Amino acid sequence: MAKAELRLNLRDTETVDGFPLLRPGAMLQGDLTVIADEAVRCKQLVVSVGWHTEGKGTRYAETVGSQVLFEGELRAGLPAQYAFAMPLPASPWSYQGRYVSIVWSVDVKVDVPWGRDVGQSQPFVLRP
Amino acid sequence: MNQTTLSLRQPGCQVLVALFWIAFSSVFVVIGVTQAQLPFTIFGGAFMAIGVIFLAYALLAMLTRARIGRPELTISALRLRVGESFTVSLVNTFARSITVDELLIQLVFRETAVYQRGTDTETVRHEEIVGELRRPGRPYAAGHILAETQAFQIPPDAMHTLKVRRNRLEWFLRVRMTVPRLPDFVEERELEVVPERVEE
């Protein structure tokens, strides 16, 4: 089974409670480094930004943007770096309550045909 | 100023629900009595008793409203930004003589979460009272006027209104008048808090 190390880095962010802080309407910028253990055919390397609810209620999720960063074969042991940028919407703001929380995240997925997808998620805070 | 005046009144749908409940339960009682089926009689009778209690409460609530009248709540803005201040005015001309124990006007932030547990749909709520006007009550004669004005503020670090499937974050103004030996008069009006922060 193919394995890949994913390093996701968000640029130009402040930090709050250990999480990157981004402002509503700002441009989310980052880069992704992929190091595959072995050569693997990648149907799509996708980065997406979205939010979901957490807590007692049934989960609700929305993706606000996504980009395909790469399609093709990832070469073994060779780090590949991809930059991405996506505008963030004005809302909803991040929130942590008793029964409802709003969590934003950047999600990366390596879509491997006939194999288990590899992914990583980086939560961040969206607040003015 | 973009202000909104609302006439606070609630339809008497509780009475209709109670009557429907009693009518539905009575079918089981009739079946139980005519066919000598004790379980139907007990089951239907218990449900009917709940309906009668509910009906009595609904009628008393209507009596409270009939005696209080129709309070008018004037809000300086129904669409607010995070950190924004606004004023609320309550004016009521009492329809009949009544003693009000206490008047409360509250700014409420409420979380509502809906989830499935087996085949049941459960709802949980959590409220935070963010601001409050509390006035001691007194006896009012018919035609007396109650007038109160209070400034409230959506806190600068608060969350905006959000309504998505099965998860809601909402802001309300709640008016409560406590009346001895009668159900409280309670009305809520929703405020829309938009995802914008007031510039300091």
Interface residues (C-beta under 8 A of the other chain):
Chain A: P24 T53 G55 K56 G57 T58 Y60 E62 A90 S91 P92 W93 Y95 G97 R98 Y99 V100 I102 P128
Chain B: V82 E111 T112 A113 V114 Y115 Q116 V124 R125 H126 M159 H160 L162 V164 R165 R166 N167 R168 L169 P195 E196 R197
